[in-house]
Amino acid sequence: TVLKKMISNSDALPKDISRDVSVALINGSEQIKVQNFNGILKYGSDEIVLRLKKQRMFIRGRTLDIKYYNADEVCICGNIDSVAYVGE
């Protein structure tokens, strides 16, 4: 829509909000919070896979656990070894 294009081209809003992209906040190697995700595709103690808008995010490590999640954010704790994106 015209309004969505105007908002996404505006410098008034942060790009993560105006362009509907995911934001990953990593706290050391023990916690990652992902905002604006579309779902959890895989959940295991050594790998968690999230569906983002155009990508998948692979979080690998040991003793991984989802501390909480809601419609806006997921928080993953444990010993995080790597974070990788697959897709565009």
PyMOL Python script that loads the backbone (N, CA, C, O; Angstrom):
from pymol import cmd

cmd.read_pdbstr("""\
ATOM      1  N   THR A   1       0.827  -1.176   0.000  1.00  0.00           N
ATOM      2  CA  THR A   1       0.000   0.000   0.000  1.00  0.00           C
ATOM      3  C   THR A   1       0.875   1.244   0.000  1.00  0.00           C
ATOM      4  O   THR A   1       2.075   1.174   0.266  1.00  0.00           O
ATOM      5  N   VAL A   2       0.276   2.355  -0.294  1.00  0.00           N
ATOM      6  CA  VAL A   2       1.011   3.620  -0.342  1.00  0.00           C
ATOM      7  C   VAL A   2       1.527   3.999   1.038  1.00  0.00           C
ATOM      8  O   VAL A   2       2.665   4.447   1.180  1.00  0.00           O
ATOM      9  N   LEU A   3       0.690   3.820   2.055  1.00  0.00           N
ATOM     10  CA  LEU A   3       1.107   4.165   3.414  1.00  0.00           C
ATOM     11  C   LEU A   3       2.297   3.328   3.864  1.00  0.00           C
ATOM     12  O   LEU A   3       3.223   3.853   4.483  1.00  0.00           O
ATOM     13  N   LYS A   4       2.282   2.031   3.560  1.00  0.00           N
ATOM     14  CA  LYS A   4       3.392   1.157   3.948  1.00  0.00           C
ATOM     15  C   LYS A   4       4.684   1.581   3.261  1.00  0.00           C
ATOM     16  O   LYS A   4       5.742   1.550   3.889  1.00  0.00           O
ATOM     17  N   LYS A   5       4.630   1.975   1.993  1.00  0.00           N
ATOM     18  CA  LYS A   5       5.825   2.446   1.282  1.00  0.00           C
ATOM     19  C   LYS A   5       6.346   3.736   1.892  1.00  0.00           C
ATOM     20  O   LYS A   5       7.556   3.914   2.035  1.00  0.00           O
ATOM     21  N   MET A   6       5.437   4.636   2.251  1.00  0.00           N
ATOM     22  CA  MET A   6       5.859   5.889   2.863  1.00  0.00           C
ATOM     23  C   MET A   6       6.556   5.640   4.195  1.00  0.00           C
ATOM     24  O   MET A   6       7.573   6.264   4.497  1.00  0.00           O
ATOM     25  N   ILE A   7       6.005   4.727   4.989  1.00  0.00           N
ATOM     26  CA  ILE A   7       6.599   4.423   6.289  1.00  0.00           C
ATOM     27  C   ILE A   7       7.948   3.746   6.122  1.00  0.00           C
ATOM     28  O   ILE A   7       8.898   4.081   6.831  1.00  0.00           O
ATOM     29  N   SER A   8       8.052   2.782   5.183  1.00  0.00           N
ATOM     30  CA  SER A   8       9.312   2.055   5.018  1.00  0.00           C
ATOM     31  C   SER A   8      10.416   2.938   4.453  1.00  0.00           C
ATOM     32  O   SER A   8      11.594   2.652   4.668  1.00  0.00           O
ATOM     33  N   ASN A   9      10.071   3.998   3.741  1.00  0.00           N
ATOM     34  CA  ASN A   9      11.071   4.915   3.205  1.00  0.00           C
ATOM     35  C   ASN A   9      11.369   6.073   4.141  1.00  0.00           C
ATOM     36  O   ASN A   9      12.243   6.892   3.856  1.00  0.00           O
ATOM     37  N   SER A  10      10.663   6.150   5.236  1.00  0.00           N
ATOM     38  CA  SER A  10      10.831   7.245   6.187  1.00  0.00           C
ATOM     39  C   SER A  10      12.036   7.000   7.076  1.00  0.00           C
ATOM     40  O   SER A  10      12.331   5.863   7.445  1.00  0.00           O
ATOM     41  N   ASP A  11      12.726   8.076   7.416  1.00  0.00           N
ATOM     42  CA  ASP A  11      13.836   7.978   8.364  1.00  0.00           C
ATOM     43  C   ASP A  11      13.374   8.198   9.795  1.00  0.00           C
ATOM     44  O   ASP A  11      14.183   8.165  10.722  1.00  0.00           O
ATOM     45  N   ALA A  12      12.076   8.424   9.979  1.00  0.00           N
ATOM     46  CA  ALA A  12      11.538   8.691  11.312  1.00  0.00           C
ATOM     47  C   ALA A  12      11.468   7.437  12.171  1.00  0.00           C
ATOM     48  O   ALA A  12      11.556   7.523  13.395  1.00  0.00           O
ATOM     49  N   LEU A  13      11.311   6.271  11.545  1.00  0.00           N
ATOM     50  CA  LEU A  13      11.217   5.012  12.292  1.00  0.00           C
ATOM     51  C   LEU A  13      12.477   4.186  12.086  1.00  0.00           C
ATOM     52  O   LEU A  13      13.082   4.238  11.015  1.00  0.00           O
ATOM     53  N   PRO A  14      12.883   3.417  13.108  1.00  0.00           N
ATOM     54  CA  PRO A  14      14.013   2.505  12.929  1.00  0.00           C
ATOM     55  C   PRO A  14      13.731   1.515  11.801  1.00  0.00           C
ATOM     56  O   PRO A  14      12.586   1.109  11.602  1.00  0.00           O
ATOM     57  N   LYS A  15      14.775   1.124  11.059  1.00  0.00           N
ATOM     58  CA  LYS A  15      14.609   0.251   9.897  1.00  0.00           C
ATOM     59  C   LYS A  15      14.030  -1.111  10.262  1.00  0.00           C
ATOM     60  O   LYS A  15      13.305  -1.694   9.457  1.00  0.00           O
ATOM     61  N   ASP A  16      14.329  -1.641  11.458  1.00  0.00           N
ATOM     62  CA  ASP A  16      13.792  -2.944  11.843  1.00  0.00           C
ATOM     63  C   ASP A  16      12.281  -2.904  11.993  1.00  0.00           C
ATOM     64  O   ASP A  16      11.611  -3.901  11.724  1.00  0.00           O
ATOM     65  N   ILE A  17      11.735  -1.778  12.414  1.00  0.00           N
ATOM     66  CA  ILE A  17      10.292  -1.659  12.562  1.00  0.00           C
ATOM     67  C   ILE A  17       9.638  -1.358  11.225  1.00  0.00           C
ATOM     68  O   ILE A  17       8.648  -1.989  10.857  1.00  0.00           O
ATOM     69  N   SER A  18      10.193  -0.390  10.494  1.00  0.00           N
ATOM     70  CA  SER A  18       9.547   0.059   9.266  1.00  0.00           C
ATOM     71  C   SER A  18       9.665  -0.953   8.138  1.00  0.00           C
ATOM     72  O   SER A  18       8.827  -0.957   7.236  1.00  0.00           O
ATOM     73  N   ARG A  19      10.669  -1.800   8.160  1.00  0.00           N
ATOM     74  CA  ARG A  19      10.852  -2.770   7.070  1.00  0.00           C
ATOM     75  C   ARG A  19      10.526  -4.197   7.483  1.00  0.00           C
ATOM     76  O   ARG A  19      10.759  -5.130   6.714  1.00  0.00           O
ATOM     77  N   ASP A  20       9.999  -4.377   8.666  1.00  0.00           N
ATOM     78  CA  ASP A  20       9.537  -5.688   9.117  1.00  0.00           C
ATOM     79  C   ASP A  20      10.648  -6.737   9.094  1.00  0.00           C
ATOM     80  O   ASP A  20      10.446  -7.846   8.600  1.00  0.00           O
ATOM     81  N   VAL A  21      11.823  -6.387   9.631  1.00  0.00           N
ATOM     82  CA  VAL A  21      12.934  -7.327   9.707  1.00  0.00           C
ATOM     83  C   VAL A  21      13.094  -7.821  11.137  1.00  0.00           C
ATOM     84  O   VAL A  21      12.640  -7.178  12.084  1.00  0.00           O
ATOM     85  N   SER A  22      13.736  -8.956  11.279  1.00  0.00           N
ATOM     86  CA  SER A  22      13.978  -9.516  12.603  1.00  0.00           C
ATOM     87  C   SER A  22      15.180  -8.835  13.246  1.00  0.00           C
ATOM     88  O   SER A  22      16.078  -8.344  12.562  1.00  0.00           O
ATOM     89  N   VAL A  23      15.175  -8.817  14.577  1.00  0.00           N
ATOM     90  CA  VAL A  23      16.266  -8.237  15.346  1.00  0.00           C
ATOM     91  C   VAL A  23      16.754  -9.301  16.322  1.00  0.00           C
ATOM     92  O   VAL A  23      15.962  -9.873  17.072  1.00  0.00           O
ATOM     93  N   ALA A  24      18.060  -9.565  16.311  1.00  0.00           N
ATOM     94  CA  ALA A  24      18.654 -10.533  17.233  1.00  0.00           C
ATOM     95  C   ALA A  24      19.528  -9.778  18.232  1.00  0.00           C
ATOM     96  O   ALA A  24      20.442  -9.052  17.841  1.00  0.00           O
ATOM     97  N   LEU A  25      19.245  -9.952  19.506  1.00  0.00           N
ATOM     98  CA  LEU A  25      20.033  -9.350  20.576  1.00  0.00           C
ATOM     99  C   LEU A  25      20.779 -10.472  21.289  1.00  0.00           C
ATOM    100  O   LEU A  25      20.168 -11.308  21.955  1.00  0.00           O
ATOM    101  N   ILE A  26      22.084 -10.485  21.148  1.00  0.00           N
ATOM    102  CA  ILE A  26      22.895 -11.575  21.705  1.00  0.00           C
ATOM    103  C   ILE A  26      23.614 -11.073  22.951  1.00  0.00           C
ATOM    104  O   ILE A  26      24.299 -10.051  22.923  1.00  0.00           O
ATOM    105  N   ASN A  27      23.446 -11.807  24.036  1.00  0.00           N
ATOM    106  CA  ASN A  27      24.076 -11.474  25.303  1.00  0.00           C
ATOM    107  C   ASN A  27      25.145 -12.521  25.582  1.00  0.00           C
ATOM    108  O   ASN A  27      24.860 -13.575  26.149  1.00  0.00           O
ATOM    109  N   GLY A  28      26.367 -12.227  25.182  1.00  0.00           N
ATOM    110  CA  GLY A  28      27.462 -13.181  25.343  1.00  0.00           C
ATOM    111  C   GLY A  28      27.190 -14.444  24.556  1.00  0.00           C
ATOM    112  O   GLY A  28      26.667 -14.388  23.443  1.00  0.00           O
ATOM    113  N   SER A  29      27.537 -15.571  25.122  1.00  0.00           N
ATOM    114  CA  SER A  29      27.274 -16.855  24.465  1.00  0.00           C
ATOM    115  C   SER A  29      26.210 -17.643  25.227  1.00  0.00           C
ATOM    116  O   SER A  29      26.092 -18.858  25.074  1.00  0.00           O
ATOM    117  N   GLU A  30      25.437 -16.930  26.052  1.00  0.00           N
ATOM    118  CA  GLU A  30      24.466 -17.624  26.900  1.00  0.00           C
ATOM    119  C   GLU A  30      23.012 -17.270  26.612  1.00  0.00           C
ATOM    120  O   GLU A  30      22.108 -17.944  27.105  1.00  0.00           O
ATOM    121  N   GLN A  31      22.767 -16.221  25.818  1.00  0.00           N
ATOM    122  CA  GLN A  31      21.382 -15.822  25.596  1.00  0.00           C
ATOM    123  C   GLN A  31      21.246 -15.084  24.266  1.00  0.00           C
ATOM    124  O   GLN A  31      22.108 -14.290  23.889  1.00  0.00           O
ATOM    125  N   ILE A  32      20.156 -15.360  23.570  1.00  0.00           N
ATOM    126  CA  ILE A  32      19.805 -14.617  22.368  1.00  0.00           C
ATOM    127  C   ILE A  32      18.301 -14.348  22.401  1.00  0.00           C
ATOM    128  O   ILE A  32      17.498 -15.241  22.668  1.00  0.00           O
ATOM    129  N   LYS A  33      17.946 -13.102  22.126  1.00  0.00           N
ATOM    130  CA  LYS A  33      16.540 -12.716  22.013  1.00  0.00           C
ATOM    131  C   LYS A  33      16.299 -12.330  20.560  1.00  0.00           C
ATOM    132  O   LYS A  33      17.050 -11.537  19.991  1.00  0.00           O
ATOM    133  N   VAL A  34      15.258 -12.886  19.966  1.00  0.00           N
ATOM    134  CA  VAL A  34      14.935 -12.589  18.577  1.00  0.00           C
ATOM    135  C   VAL A  34      13.549 -11.970  18.540  1.00  0.00           C
ATOM    136  O   VAL A  34      12.573 -12.563  19.001  1.00  0.00           O
ATOM    137  N   GLN A  35      13.480 -10.787  17.994  1.00  0.00           N
ATOM    138  CA  GLN A  35      12.215 -10.074  17.845  1.00  0.00           C
ATOM    139  C   GLN A  35      11.748 -10.170  16.404  1.00  0.00           C
ATOM    140  O   GLN A  35      12.557 -10.238  15.479  1.00  0.00           O
ATOM    141  N   ASN A  36      10.448 -10.176  16.224  1.00  0.00           N
ATOM    142  CA  ASN A  36       9.831 -10.195  14.901  1.00  0.00           C
ATOM    143  C   ASN A  36      10.164 -11.488  14.146  1.00  0.00           C
ATOM    144  O   ASN A  36      10.644 -11.451  13.013  1.00  0.00           O
ATOM    145  N   PHE A  37       9.907 -12.613  14.781  1.00  0.00           N
ATOM    146  CA  PHE A  37      10.100 -13.917  14.139  1.00  0.00           C
ATOM    147  C   PHE A  37       8.732 -14.488  13.791  1.00  0.00           C
ATOM    148  O   PHE A  37       7.712 -14.051  14.323  1.00  0.00           O
ATOM    149  N   ASN A  38       8.721 -15.473  12.890  1.00  0.00           N
ATOM    150  CA  ASN A  38       7.446 -16.022  12.414  1.00  0.00           C
ATOM    151  C   ASN A  38       7.102 -17.395  12.970  1.00  0.00           C
ATOM    152  O   ASN A  38       5.980 -17.864  12.780  1.00  0.00           O
ATOM    153  N   GLY A  39       8.031 -18.051  13.647  1.00  0.00           N
ATOM    154  CA  GLY A  39       7.714 -19.352  14.210  1.00  0.00           C
ATOM    155  C   GLY A  39       8.948 -20.136  14.601  1.00  0.00           C
ATOM    156  O   GLY A  39      10.071 -19.793  14.230  1.00  0.00           O
ATOM    157  N   ILE A  40       8.718 -21.202  15.361  1.00  0.00           N
ATOM    158  CA  ILE A  40       9.771 -22.118  15.783  1.00  0.00           C
ATOM    159  C   ILE A  40       9.631 -23.380  14.937  1.00  0.00           C
ATOM    160  O   ILE A  40       8.619 -24.076  15.010  1.00  0.00           O
ATOM    161  N   LEU A  41      10.653 -23.669  14.137  1.00  0.00           N
ATOM    162  CA  LEU A  41      10.607 -24.829  13.244  1.00  0.00           C
ATOM    163  C   LEU A  41      11.185 -26.085  13.887  1.00  0.00           C
ATOM    164  O   LEU A  41      10.723 -27.193  13.611  1.00  0.00           O
ATOM    165  N   LYS A  42      12.188 -25.919  14.739  1.00  0.00           N
ATOM    166  CA  LYS A  42      12.824 -27.061  15.407  1.00  0.00           C
ATOM    167  C   LYS A  42      13.231 -26.616  16.800  1.00  0.00           C
ATOM    168  O   LYS A  42      13.707 -25.500  17.005  1.00  0.00           O
ATOM    169  N   TYR A  43      13.030 -27.520  17.757  1.00  0.00           N
ATOM    170  CA  TYR A  43      13.362 -27.204  19.136  1.00  0.00           C
ATOM    171  C   TYR A  43      14.053 -28.407  19.750  1.00  0.00           C
ATOM    172  O   TYR A  43      13.418 -29.432  19.999  1.00  0.00           O
ATOM    173  N   GLY A  44      15.344 -28.287  19.994  1.00  0.00           N
ATOM    174  CA  GLY A  44      16.104 -29.354  20.630  1.00  0.00           C
ATOM    175  C   GLY A  44      17.188 -28.747  21.500  1.00  0.00           C
ATOM    176  O   GLY A  44      17.464 -27.550  21.409  1.00  0.00           O
ATOM    177  N   SER A  45      17.802 -29.561  22.339  1.00  0.00           N
ATOM    178  CA  SER A  45      18.805 -29.043  23.269  1.00  0.00           C
ATOM    179  C   SER A  45      20.111 -28.654  22.575  1.00  0.00           C
ATOM    180  O   SER A  45      20.929 -27.936  23.152  1.00  0.00           O
ATOM    181  N   ASP A  46      20.313 -29.128  21.327  1.00  0.00           N
ATOM    182  CA  ASP A  46      21.531 -28.773  20.603  1.00  0.00           C
ATOM    183  C   ASP A  46      21.276 -27.880  19.385  1.00  0.00           C
ATOM    184  O   ASP A  46      22.223 -27.361  18.796  1.00  0.00           O
ATOM    185  N   GLU A  47      20.003 -27.695  19.000  1.00  0.00           N
ATOM    186  CA  GLU A  47      19.696 -26.825  17.865  1.00  0.00           C
ATOM    187  C   GLU A  47      18.253 -26.322  17.946  1.00  0.00           C
ATOM    188  O   GLU A  47      17.325 -27.086  18.214  1.00  0.00           O
ATOM    189  N   ILE A  48      18.093 -25.040  17.713  1.00  0.00           N
ATOM    190  CA  ILE A  48      16.774 -24.422  17.609  1.00  0.00           C
ATOM    191  C   ILE A  48      16.747 -23.665  16.292  1.00  0.00           C
ATOM    192  O   ILE A  48      17.665 -22.902  15.992  1.00  0.00           O
ATOM    193  N   VAL A  49      15.696 -23.875  15.504  1.00  0.00           N
ATOM    194  CA  VAL A  49      15.570 -23.220  14.211  1.00  0.00           C
ATOM    195  C   VAL A  49      14.326 -22.332  14.237  1.00  0.00           C
ATOM    196  O   VAL A  49      13.225 -22.781  14.557  1.00  0.00           O
ATOM    197  N   LEU A  50      14.531 -21.075  13.894  1.00  0.00           N
ATOM    198  CA  LEU A  50      13.439 -20.112  13.847  1.00  0.00           C
ATOM    199  C   LEU A  50      13.138 -19.740  12.398  1.00  0.00           C
ATOM    200  O   LEU A  50      14.040 -19.644  11.566  1.00  0.00           O
ATOM    201  N   ARG A  51      11.864 -19.535  12.114  1.00  0.00           N
ATOM    202  CA  ARG A  51      11.482 -19.039  10.799  1.00  0.00           C
ATOM    203  C   ARG A  51      11.361 -17.524  10.900  1.00  0.00           C
ATOM    204  O   ARG A  51      10.606 -16.992  11.715  1.00  0.00           O
ATOM    205  N   LEU A  52      12.121 -16.849  10.056  1.00  0.00           N
ATOM    206  CA  LEU A  52      12.036 -15.406   9.953  1.00  0.00           C
ATOM    207  C   LEU A  52      11.240 -15.084   8.694  1.00  0.00           C
ATOM    208  O   LEU A  52      10.727 -15.999   8.049  1.00  0.00           O
ATOM    209  N   LYS A  53      11.126 -13.835   8.332  1.00  0.00           N
ATOM    210  CA  LYS A  53      10.306 -13.470   7.185  1.00  0.00           C
ATOM    211  C   LYS A  53      10.804 -14.115   5.891  1.00  0.00           C
ATOM    212  O   LYS A  53      10.019 -14.723   5.163  1.00  0.00           O
ATOM    213  N   LYS A  54      12.094 -13.989   5.601  1.00  0.00           N
ATOM    214  CA  LYS A  54      12.649 -14.536   4.355  1.00  0.00           C
ATOM    215  C   LYS A  54      13.802 -15.495   4.597  1.00  0.00           C
ATOM    216  O   LYS A  54      14.445 -15.940   3.646  1.00  0.00           O
ATOM    217  N   GLN A  55      14.071 -15.817   5.849  1.00  0.00           N
ATOM    218  CA  GLN A  55      15.207 -16.658   6.199  1.00  0.00           C
ATOM    219  C   GLN A  55      14.841 -17.620   7.305  1.00  0.00           C
ATOM    220  O   GLN A  55      13.765 -17.550   7.899  1.00  0.00           O
ATOM    221  N   ARG A  56      15.768 -18.515   7.561  1.00  0.00           N
ATOM    222  CA  ARG A  56      15.722 -19.354   8.756  1.00  0.00           C
ATOM    223  C   ARG A  56      16.954 -19.048   9.576  1.00  0.00           C
ATOM    224  O   ARG A  56      18.041 -18.844   9.035  1.00  0.00           O
ATOM    225  N   MET A  57      16.778 -19.016  10.895  1.00  0.00           N
ATOM    226  CA  MET A  57      17.893 -18.779  11.798  1.00  0.00           C
ATOM    227  C   MET A  57      18.179 -20.072  12.551  1.00  0.00           C
ATOM    228  O   MET A  57      17.294 -20.632  13.198  1.00  0.00           O
ATOM    229  N   PHE A  58      19.421 -20.543  12.464  1.00  0.00           N
ATOM    230  CA  PHE A  58      19.861 -21.764  13.133  1.00  0.00           C
ATOM    231  C   PHE A  58      20.715 -21.367  14.331  1.00  0.00           C
ATOM    232  O   PHE A  58      21.761 -20.737  14.176  1.00  0.00           O
ATOM    233  N   ILE A  59      20.268 -21.734  15.514  1.00  0.00           N
ATOM    234  CA  ILE A  59      21.004 -21.480  16.745  1.00  0.00           C
ATOM    235  C   ILE A  59      21.482 -22.833  17.239  1.00  0.00           C
ATOM    236  O   ILE A  59      20.679 -23.711  17.551  1.00  0.00           O
ATOM    237  N   ARG A  60      22.801 -22.993  17.308  1.00  0.00           N
ATOM    238  CA  ARG A  60      23.371 -24.284  17.708  1.00  0.00           C
ATOM    239  C   ARG A  60      24.204 -24.117  18.970  1.00  0.00           C
ATOM    240  O   ARG A  60      24.840 -23.086  19.189  1.00  0.00           O
ATOM    241  N   GLY A  61      24.182 -25.163  19.794  1.00  0.00           N
ATOM    242  CA  GLY A  61      24.937 -25.128  21.033  1.00  0.00           C
ATOM    243  C   GLY A  61      24.637 -26.334  21.897  1.00  0.00           C
ATOM    244  O   GLY A  61      24.334 -27.415  21.393  1.00  0.00           O
ATOM    245  N   ARG A  62      24.723 -26.138  23.207  1.00  0.00           N
ATOM    246  CA  ARG A  62      24.475 -27.207  24.173  1.00  0.00           C
ATOM    247  C   ARG A  62      23.508 -26.693  25.234  1.00  0.00           C
ATOM    248  O   ARG A  62      23.523 -25.514  25.589  1.00  0.00           O
ATOM    249  N   THR A  63      22.694 -27.571  25.719  1.00  0.00           N
ATOM    250  CA  THR A  63      21.679 -27.268  26.750  1.00  0.00           C
ATOM    251  C   THR A  63      20.833 -26.044  26.390  1.00  0.00           C
ATOM    252  O   THR A  63      20.532 -25.212  27.246  1.00  0.00           O
ATOM    253  N   LEU A  64      20.455 -25.946  25.112  1.00  0.00           N
ATOM    254  CA  LEU A  64      19.611 -24.833  24.678  1.00  0.00           C
ATOM    255  C   LEU A  64      18.194 -25.027  25.190  1.00  0.00           C
ATOM    256  O   LEU A  64      17.683 -26.146  25.245  1.00  0.00           O
ATOM    257  N   ASP A  65      17.575 -23.928  25.559  1.00  0.00           N
ATOM    258  CA  ASP A  65      16.215 -23.971  26.058  1.00  0.00           C
ATOM    259  C   ASP A  65      15.538 -22.647  25.729  1.00  0.00           C
ATOM    260  O   ASP A  65      16.189 -21.603  25.694  1.00  0.00           O
ATOM    261  N   ILE A  66      14.251 -22.692  25.492  1.00  0.00           N
ATOM    262  CA  ILE A  66      13.489 -21.473  25.267  1.00  0.00           C
ATOM    263  C   ILE A  66      13.002 -20.981  26.622  1.00  0.00           C
ATOM    264  O   ILE A  66      12.164 -21.615  27.263  1.00  0.00           O
ATOM    265  N   LYS A  67      13.536 -19.849  27.047  1.00  0.00           N
ATOM    266  CA  LYS A  67      13.170 -19.278  28.340  1.00  0.00           C
ATOM    267  C   LYS A  67      11.740 -18.742  28.287  1.00  0.00           C
ATOM    268  O   LYS A  67      10.957 -18.950  29.214  1.00  0.00           O
ATOM    269  N   TYR A  68      11.403 -18.050  27.192  1.00  0.00           N
ATOM    270  CA  TYR A  68      10.031 -17.588  26.975  1.00  0.00           C
ATOM    271  C   TYR A  68       9.858 -17.238  25.502  1.00  0.00           C
ATOM    272  O   TYR A  68      10.829 -16.998  24.784  1.00  0.00           O
ATOM    273  N   TYR A  69       8.628 -17.214  25.079  1.00  0.00           N
ATOM    274  CA  TYR A  69       8.318 -16.678  23.753  1.00  0.00           C
ATOM    275  C   TYR A  69       6.888 -16.176  23.753  1.00  0.00           C
ATOM    276  O   TYR A  69       6.033 -16.652  24.500  1.00  0.00           O
ATOM    277  N   ASN A  70       6.660 -15.211  22.902  1.00  0.00           N
ATOM    278  CA  ASN A  70       5.330 -14.669  22.689  1.00  0.00           C
ATOM    279  C   ASN A  70       5.240 -14.227  21.226  1.00  0.00           C
ATOM    280  O   ASN A  70       6.117 -14.563  20.430  1.00  0.00           O
ATOM    281  N   ALA A  71       4.231 -13.507  20.874  1.00  0.00           N
ATOM    282  CA  ALA A  71       4.039 -13.105  19.480  1.00  0.00           C
ATOM    283  C   ALA A  71       5.137 -12.161  18.995  1.00  0.00           C
ATOM    284  O   ALA A  71       5.361 -12.049  17.790  1.00  0.00           O
ATOM    285  N   ASP A  72       5.822 -11.483  19.911  1.00  0.00           N
ATOM    286  CA  ASP A  72       6.815 -10.485  19.530  1.00  0.00           C
ATOM    287  C   ASP A  72       8.262 -10.933  19.667  1.00  0.00           C
ATOM    288  O   ASP A  72       9.128 -10.436  18.948  1.00  0.00           O
ATOM    289  N   GLU A  73       8.541 -11.864  20.577  1.00  0.00           N
ATOM    290  CA  GLU A  73       9.936 -12.162  20.906  1.00  0.00           C
ATOM    291  C   GLU A  73      10.088 -13.582  21.426  1.00  0.00           C
ATOM    292  O   GLU A  73       9.186 -14.132  22.058  1.00  0.00           O
ATOM    293  N   VAL A  74      11.260 -14.167  21.144  1.00  0.00           N
ATOM    294  CA  VAL A  74      11.642 -15.445  21.733  1.00  0.00           C
ATOM    295  C   VAL A  74      13.005 -15.244  22.399  1.00  0.00           C
ATOM    296  O   VAL A  74      13.879 -14.569  21.856  1.00  0.00           O
ATOM    297  N   CYS A  75      13.171 -15.837  23.575  1.00  0.00           N
ATOM    298  CA  CYS A  75      14.428 -15.758  24.315  1.00  0.00           C
ATOM    299  C   CYS A  75      14.979 -17.172  24.481  1.00  0.00           C
ATOM    300  O   CYS A  75      14.323 -18.036  25.062  1.00  0.00           O
ATOM    301  N   ILE A  76      16.185 -17.400  23.969  1.00  0.00           N
ATOM    302  CA  ILE A  76      16.825 -18.715  24.015  1.00  0.00           C
ATOM    303  C   ILE A  76      18.064 -18.613  24.894  1.00  0.00           C
ATOM    304  O   ILE A  76      18.894 -17.721  24.717  1.00  0.00           O
ATOM    305  N   CYS A  77      18.175 -19.533  25.840  1.00  0.00           N
ATOM    306  CA  CYS A  77      19.306 -19.576  26.763  1.00  0.00           C
ATOM    307  C   CYS A  77      20.044 -20.895  26.621  1.00  0.00           C
ATOM    308  O   CYS A  77      19.492 -21.872  26.115  1.00  0.00           O
ATOM    309  N   GLY A  78      21.277 -20.920  27.064  1.00  0.00           N
ATOM    310  CA  GLY A  78      22.108 -22.114  27.031  1.00  0.00           C
ATOM    311  C   GLY A  78      23.518 -21.742  26.616  1.00  0.00           C
ATOM    312  O   GLY A  78      23.906 -20.576  26.688  1.00  0.00           O
ATOM    313  N   ASN A  79      24.276 -22.720  26.188  1.00  0.00           N
ATOM    314  CA  ASN A  79      25.637 -22.488  25.694  1.00  0.00           C
ATOM    315  C   ASN A  79      25.569 -22.374  24.172  1.00  0.00           C
ATOM    316  O   ASN A  79      25.581 -23.386  23.470  1.00  0.00           O
ATOM    317  N   ILE A  80      25.498 -21.161  23.670  1.00  0.00           N
ATOM    318  CA  ILE A  80      25.337 -20.920  22.242  1.00  0.00           C
ATOM    319  C   ILE A  80      26.699 -20.945  21.565  1.00  0.00           C
ATOM    320  O   ILE A  80      27.597 -20.178  21.910  1.00  0.00           O
ATOM    321  N   ASP A  81      26.835 -21.847  20.590  1.00  0.00           N
ATOM    322  CA  ASP A  81      28.085 -21.962  19.834  1.00  0.00           C
ATOM    323  C   ASP A  81      28.046 -21.169  18.539  1.00  0.00           C
ATOM    324  O   ASP A  81      29.051 -20.577  18.145  1.00  0.00           O
ATOM    325  N   SER A  82      26.875 -21.147  17.860  1.00  0.00           N
ATOM    326  CA  SER A  82      26.812 -20.449  16.583  1.00  0.00           C
ATOM    327  C   SER A  82      25.380 -20.027  16.270  1.00  0.00           C
ATOM    328  O   SER A  82      24.405 -20.622  16.730  1.00  0.00           O
ATOM    329  N   VAL A  83      25.306 -18.978  15.471  1.00  0.00           N
ATOM    330  CA  VAL A  83      24.034 -18.482  14.932  1.00  0.00           C
ATOM    331  C   VAL A  83      24.256 -18.309  13.434  1.00  0.00           C
ATOM    332  O   VAL A  83      25.186 -17.622  13.012  1.00  0.00           O
ATOM    333  N   ALA A  84      23.402 -18.932  12.638  1.00  0.00           N
ATOM    334  CA  ALA A  84      23.552 -18.863  11.183  1.00  0.00           C
ATOM    335  C   ALA A  84      22.200 -18.590  10.537  1.00  0.00           C
ATOM    336  O   ALA A  84      21.152 -18.980  11.051  1.00  0.00           O
ATOM    337  N   TYR A  85      22.255 -17.910   9.402  1.00  0.00           N
ATOM    338  CA  TYR A  85      21.054 -17.614   8.623  1.00  0.00           C
ATOM    339  C   TYR A  85      21.115 -18.382   7.310  1.00  0.00           C
ATOM    340  O   TYR A  85      22.171 -18.478   6.685  1.00  0.00           O
ATOM    341  N   VAL A  86      19.977 -18.927   6.898  1.00  0.00           N
ATOM    342  CA  VAL A  86      19.867 -19.589   5.603  1.00  0.00           C
ATOM    343  C   VAL A  86      18.697 -18.961   4.881  1.00  0.00           C
ATOM    344  O   VAL A  86      17.614 -18.830   5.451  1.00  0.00           O
ATOM    345  N   GLY A  87      18.893 -18.578   3.661  1.00  0.00           N
ATOM    346  CA  GLY A  87      17.858 -17.921   2.877  1.00  0.00           C
ATOM    347  C   GLY A  87      18.417 -16.653   2.272  1.00  0.00           C
ATOM    348  O   GLY A  87      19.631 -16.491   2.148  1.00  0.00           O
ATOM    349  N   GLU A  88      17.526 -15.759   1.897  1.00  0.00           N
ATOM    350  CA  GLU A  88      17.937 -14.504   1.250  1.00  0.00           C
ATOM    351  C   GLU A  88      18.874 -13.704   2.096  1.00  0.00           C
ATOM    352  O   GLU A  88      19.306 -12.626   1.689  1.00  0.00           O
TER     353      GLU A  88
END
""", "prot")
cmd.dss("prot")
cmd.show_as("cartoon", "prot")
cmd.util.cbc("prot")
cmd.orient("prot")
